[in-house]
């Protein structure tokens, strides 16, 4: 990446500035921090669904990357299941690839309906409590003072 490689081309964001939106782990962490202490007008706390970044998990005792509290240190399915239970997660969970955009696989997600489903988990991933959302997803784009909101169909509501 070179600074202003073509004067006729306007660069809105440098590649370094968009890295956070390419990572689901970074986005979830930043959003969670931004919502700390936020309440609706009626006083209801606003928060993200609970989540964990799950690095490589296998049942051969291979080590996983540890991180700041939102990254699991579990190295086996049993340890991961215990960690999710101890953290108070509610099922169903959604497993999302860590890459948020730019690849076909970034949209390949899985639903974990119960704790035994964690054995089928494809790692690494962001594991998050599933929130029913009326089968709608809202994409919000901001450029300067302009804001655009688009809705589209999403995953169905699940029995919670």
N, C-alpha and C positions, 0 to 999 in steps of 0.2 A: 504494500500500500504506500503510495506516494502522496504527499500533500499537494492538492490541486494539480493532478497530472494533466488535465485539459481545461484551460481557462474558459472554454465555451460550455463546459458542463458544471452545473451547480451541484455541489455535494451537500446534502441536507444533514446527514449524520455520518460521522466517520465509522468505519467498521468496528473500531474498538468500543464505540458508544452503543452499538446494537447487540453486542455479545450477550448482555444480560437478558434480552428478550428472546434469544435463541435457546436459552437454558431454562427448562421448567423448574429445576431446583432453585436457580437464582430468582426467577420470577415469584415462586411460591414464598421464598424467604423474604424478599423485599416487600411483597404485598402483605404478608403476615405482620411484618414490623410496622408498615404504614397504617395498618388498621388497629394497632394497639391503642386501646382507650377510646376508639370511635364508637359512638352510639347513634341510633336513629333519633328522630325528633321525639319519639315516644319512649326513649330511654333503653331500647333493646340493644345489647352489644352486637357489633358487626365484626365478624371474623372470617378467616378462611377456614375451609375444612381442615381437620388435622391431617398432617402428611409426614412421610418419612422418605428420605432418599435411600433407596436400597441399592447398594453396590453389588458386586458379584456375590451370589449366594450359591453354594453347592453343598452337598452332604459328604464331601471328601475332606472337610476340615481346611479348605483353602482360606486364606485370610481375605478380608475385605477391607476397603479403605474406610478409615474412621474419619469423622468430621465433627462439626460443631453441634451436637445435640439433635439436629434434624437429619443427620445421616446415621443410618443404623450401623452398629458394629457387629451385628449378627453374621455368622459365617455359615450357619446351617439353617435349614427350614425350621427345625425345632426351635432354635434360638430366635429366629425371626418371629415365629408364631408367639412365643413367650413374650418377646419385646412388644409386639403389637397389642397383646392382651394386657400387659402391665401398663401400657400407655393409655389404655381406656378407649381404643378405637372401636367404633361401631361398624358392623357390616351392614350392607355391602361396601366393598372398597373398589376403587378404580386404579388400575395400574397403567401409567402413562410412560412412554419413552422419555428419556431425559432431554432429547433434542426436540425443541418445540416447533420448529419450522424448517423449511428448506429441503426436506426429504420426504419420500413417500411413507417411510416407516414412522415418521413423526405423528401420524394419525392412527397408528395401529395400537389400540388400547384393549385392555382386558378387564373384565369384571370378576371380582373375587366375592362370591356370595357368602361363604362361610370360611372358618379358619382352615379347614382342610384344603381349600383352594390355593392357599399360599404355596403348597408343594408344586403347583403348576406354573408358578410365577416366572416370567422371563425377565432376567436381570441383566444390566442395571435398569432401574425404573424409579419413577416417583409413585409412591403408593399413597393414596389419598382417600379419605372417607368420601363415599358417594353422596352427593346432595341432590335430591329431587329438585327439578328446576322447570317443571311445566313443559318439558321437551323442547325448550327454546334455549338458544345460546346467543349472547350478545357480544359482538365485536365492537370495540371502541377504538377509534383512531383519533389522535390528537396531533395537530401541527400548529405550533404557535398558540394563538387564541382560538383556533377553529377546532371543533369537536364533531365527529361523525359517529353515529351509532347505527349498526346494522344488526338485524336479528336473522337467525336461520334455525332450521330444525336441528335437533340434537338427539342424544340418546333418550330413551323412554324413562318415565318415572318407574322406580322399582319398589317392591314392597320392603318397607324398612322395619 
